[in-house]
Amino acid sequence: MAMDMTFLGTGSAYPSPHRGASALVLRVDGECWLFDCGEGTQTQLMKSQLRAGRITKVFISHLHGDHLFGLPGLLCTVSLNTSPDPQQKPNCMDIYGPRGLRQFLRVTLGLTGSQLLFPYAVHELEPTPDQCPQEGWLNLEMTAEHGPPHPQEQLGRTISHDVSSDCYFLFEDKKFAVKAFRLFHRIPSFGFCIQEHNRPGRLKTELLKELGLKPGPLYGRLKDGEPVTLESGHVIQPSEVLEETIPGRKVCILGDCSSVLGEGLLQLCNGADVVVHEATLGNEHREKAVDHGHSTPEMAAAVAQACCAQRLVLHHFSQRYKPSTLQKEGDEDNVLELKRQAEDALQDSGIEVTLAEDFMTLAIPRRRPR
Amino acid sequence: MAMDMTFLGTGSAYPSPHRGASALVLRVDGECWLFDCGEGTQTQLMKSQLRAGRITKVFISHLHGDHLFGLPGLLCTVSLNTSPDPQQKPNCMDIYGPRGLRQFLRVTLGLTGSQLLFPYAVHELEPTPDQCPQEGWLNLEMTAEHGPPHPQEQLGRTISHDVSSDCYFLFEDKKFAVKAFRLFHRIPSFGFCIQEHNRPGRLKTELLKELGLKPGPLYGRLKDGEPVTLESGHVIQPSEVLEETIPGRKVCILGDCSSVLGEGLLQLCNGADVVVHEATLGNEHREKAVDHGHSTPEMAAAVAQACCAQRLVLHHFSQRYKPSTLQKEGDEDNVLELKRQAEDALQDSGIEVTLAEDFMTLAIPRRRPR
């Protein structure tokens, strides 16, 4: 199964003509999962090779406008480009994000009279009190639902923090388990861990033939992990006839954050193929970055190292950093310097650093059997 | 006083890489007044010659997303680029638009924890019941304010429909009187009339000298319309010593609408220098346009003619119409054809037709004295 991610916006704070506001698409098996949706994401999508109509799930890391203001418009435009099949009920768009997101969509879609041709459900993550120390006015009253639901709004789940694992269970299907973990920013922020299930290794068909088993349904049962009893009474265990298990890939996409690493993050991101982490400002602006709840490349590197990740992808750059293609010699702020700072912090660790730019696509190759 | 308008987005329904969503800036005396603010308007502003920090007033014609979804982000970005002078209280941003706009901003700014460095006030126009025949779920409960106001929200006015004049009085200052009038669309929609005050003609200085009056404060009083008594007892009337009055310019900017012309529109737009009118689809799609509450070039022309306007500017084109610079021979939908359709409808009327494109600036020259 092919898996890749495309960065639609790598800028922080606001969209500019050179860097979109936060948004990236993880493509899994033809489906597009959108992570964050800053203003202008729909236009960035149109400029990319991706199709907005392929978006089946949306994940919002936190409610700051540069990660969210594009969502109502995106839903409207996806709907405008939908040609509903009268024979088939349209799929529900699942939207995951912090408490308050449901009310945000209810009001923005409701007051604008936005009609959607598909249903949507908002599954809200309940922040813990220590995630929102500063801004008391972002209170329970504000985030509670009020007013009539949108005609297409379906009942979403309220997902509580699992204290023992310090994480949130979003969903699990045949291919993936998706969880979220807490981050610490100025407002409640989350990271998402997309864990592909391990897959059984290939069948040793030569050996099976030697054992007298011809290709057929029993092969499938062995592959599914069930033992098979031969006519002779001999029992074949799957482990005897399967190559080594193919480990599932793990992709971790973090929202805005600063320093504090929760237990959930460390557990869930451990051994990730890819950790996508913000690096809003260079190391030399660490104090300012931390003041605003953000990270530097060095701080992002520390997270990747603590998780033993294979690759660290930096994004969410202050708009003072031009894309590397527009960089001129002598420019005071050089985005390539951010990459160098992370690489310096990770030397000898074997962790690769990638600098995300708008419209960059990063393949996430299958792991080798272990 | 220089006056011009710049189109930031001339597309309907959603922003695309080729046409922004609805937004235009009327520049008066160095101030920028923004009319509508679709998603991406802040990025269009950055690409233009205008400065977002110069925006002092915002007017929202109606609450559809393609005219509104860019407003929360725009306010945040204007704030980020504000360097407040601690000696001076920042000016209040006045925002005018239909009932529900206050709650929209309260929720979008509030839930996203958007901090602004300047105060804002939303002055809401109360629609009349016949403006919203279809969508009953856009009801009073939804548009009512709920939840805590934003820390920077100041008390805005609620502006009722003046039945006798069929219009809304927004504000009047030394230079302008600004009113709104009702339009008929799928949801309540409004047009705005910006009427510059007439200015007194120039002083006939030769004549004044002959009358024995030397340049000084009395000249100013005459210019302000006050009679002046000479030492001889002779009274000079302003009309004797002033050239002809310079009539004020009138600019009318209409939101989305279809067909029905109210008395307010006809009165307020009468003799306008410029009428900006939507032309979403060509004449051949009239039925579809009307179904969606929109206009064709012919319908826009009828409005301009009914108002005896001097110039009709068409905008708000379906995204099927590419900008004329990207038009290729043989393209099925040609935006130049929309202009031709309006011109056909206006032949011999003397009304000029202008096709708006993104980033086009249209000067609104002073009128000649009458």
Chai-1 contact restraints between the chains, C-beta under 6 A:
chainA,res_idxA,chainB,res_idxB,connection_type,confidence,min_distance_angstrom,max_distance_angstrom,comment,restraint_id
A,Y14,B,T77,contact,1.0,0.0,6.0,A-B,restraint_1
A,P15,B,T43,contact,1.0,0.0,6.0,A-B,restraint_2
A,S16,B,M46,contact,1.0,0.0,6.0,A-B,restraint_3
A,P17,B,T43,contact,1.0,0.0,6.0,A-B,restraint_4
A,P17,B,M46,contact,1.0,0.0,6.0,A-B,restraint_5
A,P17,B,K47,contact,1.0,0.0,6.0,A-B,restraint_6
A,E39,B,E39,contact,1.0,0.0,6.0,A-B,restraint_7
A,E39,B,G73,contact,1.0,0.0,6.0,A-B,restraint_8
A,G40,B,G40,contact,1.0,0.0,6.0,A-B,restraint_9
A,G40,B,T43,contact,1.0,0.0,6.0,A-B,restraint_10
A,T43,B,P15,contact,1.0,0.0,6.0,A-B,restraint_11
A,T43,B,P17,contact,1.0,0.0,6.0,A-B,restraint_12
A,T43,B,G40,contact,1.0,0.0,6.0,A-B,restraint_13
A,M46,B,S16,contact,1.0,0.0,6.0,A-B,restraint_14
A,M46,B,P17,contact,1.0,0.0,6.0,A-B,restraint_15
A,K47,B,P17,contact,1.0,0.0,6.0,A-B,restraint_16
A,L63,B,L111,contact,1.0,0.0,6.0,A-B,restraint_17
A,L63,B,T112,contact,1.0,0.0,6.0,A-B,restraint_18
A,H64,B,T112,contact,1.0,0.0,6.0,A-B,restraint_19
A,G65,B,P72,contact,1.0,0.0,6.0,A-B,restraint_20
A,G65,B,G73,contact,1.0,0.0,6.0,A-B,restraint_21
A,G65,B,C76,contact,1.0,0.0,6.0,A-B,restraint_22
A,G65,B,T112,contact,1.0,0.0,6.0,A-B,restraint_23
A,G65,B,S114,contact,1.0,0.0,6.0,A-B,restraint_24
A,F69,B,P72,contact,1.0,0.0,6.0,A-B,restraint_25
A,F69,B,G73,contact,1.0,0.0,6.0,A-B,restraint_26
A,P72,B,G65,contact,1.0,0.0,6.0,A-B,restraint_27
A,P72,B,F69,contact,1.0,0.0,6.0,A-B,restraint_28
A,G73,B,E39,contact,1.0,0.0,6.0,A-B,restraint_29
A,G73,B,G65,contact,1.0,0.0,6.0,A-B,restraint_30
A,G73,B,F69,contact,1.0,0.0,6.0,A-B,restraint_31
A,C76,B,G65,contact,1.0,0.0,6.0,A-B,restraint_32
A,T77,B,Y14,contact,1.0,0.0,6.0,A-B,restraint_33
A,G100,B,L111,contact,1.0,0.0,6.0,A-B,restraint_34
A,F104,B,L111,contact,1.0,0.0,6.0,A-B,restraint_35
A,V107,B,V107,contact,1.0,0.0,6.0,A-B,restraint_36
A,G110,B,M142,contact,1.0,0.0,6.0,A-B,restraint_37
A,L111,B,L63,contact,1.0,0.0,6.0,A-B,restraint_38
A,L111,B,G100,contact,1.0,0.0,6.0,A-B,restraint_39
A,L111,B,F104,contact,1.0,0.0,6.0,A-B,restraint_40
A,T112,B,L63,contact,1.0,0.0,6.0,A-B,restraint_41
A,T112,B,H64,contact,1.0,0.0,6.0,A-B,restraint_42
A,T112,B,G65,contact,1.0,0.0,6.0,A-B,restraint_43
A,G113,B,E135,contact,1.0,0.0,6.0,A-B,restraint_44
A,G113,B,L138,contact,1.0,0.0,6.0,A-B,restraint_45
A,G113,B,I187,contact,1.0,0.0,6.0,A-B,restraint_46
A,S114,B,G65,contact,1.0,0.0,6.0,A-B,restraint_47
A,E135,B,G113,contact,1.0,0.0,6.0,A-B,restraint_48
A,L138,B,G113,contact,1.0,0.0,6.0,A-B,restraint_49
A,M142,B,G110,contact,1.0,0.0,6.0,A-B,restraint_50
A,M142,B,G147,contact,1.0,0.0,6.0,A-B,restraint_51
A,H146,B,H146,contact,1.0,0.0,6.0,A-B,restraint_52
A,G147,B,M142,contact,1.0,0.0,6.0,A-B,restraint_53
A,I187,B,G113,contact,1.0,0.0,6.0,A-B,restraint_54
